[in-house]
Amino acid sequence: MSRFCAILAFAVMVACAPKPPHDTATPTPRTPAAPSTPAPRGAPQPRFAFDILEHDTPPSMMADSVTVVLLKLKNTSSCDWPKDGPFKLGYRWQDEKGNEIEKLGGRARPQKDVPAGQMAFFKARVNAPATPGTYYLVWDMVEEQVTWFSKKGASPVKVAVAVR
């Protein structure tokens, strides 16, 4: 009976122990979802990280047209993306050799605040190139006035699009 009492006393002590205060302003570190190279346990979470989970980028577009594309992203970075903040989903067009063909791509804001580790939907208005051909539409996150996430190690999504 004394062994049972000792186990019961330990269980009560653990259950009743005070818990550290939870600070909602500071996100809990999460392991980034990097399929190729997982971060070592205890490694800091990258600031410039995201995953595109779904998108409906069309395989073809009419030259000089506008198409709305819906995308579902996960914020795998260490910081929140406020709805009206500097974090946006952007796109760039590249030719078949990977050269950027239009300097001004588009931007889409998240439809709500996106805390680190959470998902959000983006609605992007995509302007197709004026000249028909095969191009790549490159989806990438950007922190305005700072950098494209891909320049800091994130993997953008590159989609082949036939422009007619």
VENURSUL-V891297 format. One record per pair of residues at least 6 apart in sequence whose ideal C-beta (glycine too) atoms are under 6 Angstrom apart, sorted by the first residue. I is the first residue (numbers start at 1). GAP is how many residues later the second one is. If there is no record, write none. Layout:
BEGIN
i:gap
I:GAP
I:GAP
END
This chain:
BEGIN
i:gap
27:89
29:16
30:87
31:8
32:7
32:13
32:14
32:17
32:44
33:18
33:43
45:33
47:30
47:31
48:101
48:104
48:106
49:27
49:28
49:105
50:23
50:26
50:91
51:23
51:25
52:19
52:21
52:87
52:105
53:19
53:21
54:18
55:16
56:13
56:14
57:12
57:80
57:102
60:102
61:6
61:67
61:100
61:102
62:102
63:65
63:67
63:69
63:100
64:66
65:63
66:59
66:61
67:59
68:57
69:55
69:57
70:53
71:51
72:49
73:47
74:45
75:6
75:39
75:41
75:43
77:39
78:38
80:35
80:36
81:6
81:29
81:33
82:31
83:27
83:29
83:30
86:57
86:58
87:56
88:19
88:21
88:54
89:19
89:33
89:52
90:15
90:17
90:50
90:52
91:14
91:15
91:46
91:48
92:8
92:13
92:46
93:8
93:9
93:36
93:42
94:6
94:42
94:44
95:6
96:38
106:18
106:19
108:14
108:16
110:10
111:10
114:6
128:35
129:6
129:34
132:31
132:32
133:30
134:28
135:26
135:28
136:22
136:24
137:22
137:24
138:18
138:20
139:17
139:18
140:8
140:9
140:10
140:16
141:8
142:6
150:6
END
